[in-house]
Amino acid sequence: MQPERIVFDRDTYTLLLHVNPESFSLPKYVESRVQEEGLQMKEECHITIFGFGTARNISQALSSDREKIGELAGLIENTDWSFEPTQEFYIVKKPYKINGVVEERETLIVMIRLPKLAEFIGQASRLLNIPLEVPPVHVTLCAKSTLEENMLAGIGISSQEEFKRLSPESIISPRDANVTYQAIALPTRPQPDTIVAIFILKQFGEEKFPGIQNAEYVFLPRIPEGETEESLTSQGILLVDVGGGALDHHSKALQTTASNLIAEYLGIKNNPALSKLLQYAERDDFYGKGTISVDSLDRAFGLSGLIGSLNKKYIKEPAQVVDTILPLLSAFYEEEARRAFEMPQEFKEKLARGKAQIFSIRQKGKILQCVLIDTDNASMAGFLRSKGGGGFDVVALRLSSGHVNILTKPAQKVDLRSLAVLIRIQETEAQGKSLEGDPQALAIPGTIKEVPEWYYDTATNSLLNGGPNPQNVKPTSIDSMEMAKILEVGLSEQLWAPSR
């Protein structure tokens, strides 16, 4: 298609390609969404090449060399502005506040392919000696506003970053509910993003993609001749990151990943337990930094490095790579889900029932936040020390077996020596025995023969009464009602303070 008019304003330096709105047809599923949102069709449509933000930068560049205006106009005139609409539609919303008046705008946009745009932007950048960004090329087809006078006003989108900030909602064609999916089609080599995408599909996609949990994998560099995304879908083959379809991130105007596209389609993008997986896939795909560390061992044994090694080992069996990694992602997700949903609820309930106590103590001039909780959940200590779990410096877990384990946050460098001495003395007293000796000798790491129940682990800076899986270690004899007080006295070094 060709623009109806190319308008370069030499006063404002904006550049618009005016197009015929009748050139665009909306699929029925998009029409339905337009009606649901109450959007109105625009009578005038255009593609913005230089919006007001870009135009300001151009104005500053031309202020010292007005002769370049003619050269820029000539470059515009000699550029092939042929374009092609895609089937990529977005709902975009943005609030405005002008002179105290609040306005909400909403638009329907369709993304456009403009083959010569990148070349033009590069030439214009060199001519003006400023960096110009290729804008997300689109046409606003429908709009609405809470202000009547702006009912058909658009929303300016001059950069990828701005587009991303607006959180556009992709409108994807609904899937045929009668199709049973037997295979997932992928590019030739499984990458971190595609493997995360498969995990999300198999974990959450069964309702919208029946059969997907047991689907096998086929590997296609491109769609076979004579086939389309629709024809393959009808055969029960779901295309992921291949063929330029709805779930192929390579074809999208907004930089994204296959895993993000699938999470958005399934409506689980904001699932907090998926957050790190999506971030990992994005970082690996966008920047090639699935593992940030520059240490060679970290990089070799990071997940991205291991996937690379598996791809080399199973050159002719790429499905083996996926099947090897999926259990790791499943284990990671289950732990994240416990942190996001189960553990916060358990902690809240334990506090309400008096099965958890929070207290603060001062040690060597700093305040330590501490918690004692009754739980058999081995992950609770890590959760409670994390920012999301309260960021506690000291966590004491009391198991249903009676064993107690005291763990600390590494960054705080909590001194456990005084507590170790007090606990060892109290343990022997609870057993009807006595323990004598210099505090310095009673604070040694490991165990002492008089009190084998308690192990002072300086490597992890913890005091362990058997650890998370106590075997052949007797539970503490210290009365559970006294444990909180012992923690307070010992951590605050009230009875003995190590000299160094």
Secondary structure, 3 states (H helix, E strand, C coil): CCCCEEEECCCCCCEEEEECHHHCCCCHHHHHHHHHHCCEECCCEEEEEECHHHHHHHHHHHCCCCCHHHHHHHHHHCCCCCCEEEEEEEEEEEEEEECCEEEEEEEEEEEEECCCHHHHHHHHHHHHCCCCCCCCCEEEEEEEECCHHHCCCCCCCCCHHHHHHCCCEEECCCCCCCCCCCEEEECCCCCHHHHHHHHHHHHHCCCCCCCHHHCEEEECCCCCCCCCHHHHHHCCEEECCCCCCCCCHHHCCCCCCHHHHHHHHCCCCCCHHHHHHHHHHHHHHHHCCCCCCCCHHHHHHCHHHHHHHHHHHCCCCHHHHHHHHHHHHHHHHHHHHHHHHHHHHHHHHHHHCCCEEEEEEEECCEEEEEEEEECCCCCHHHHHHCHHHCCCCEEEEECCCCCEEEEECHHHCCCCHHHHHHHHHHHHHHCCCCCCCCHHHHCCCEEECCEEEEEEECCCCEEECCCCCCCCCCCCCCCHHHHHHHHHHHHCCCCCCCCC
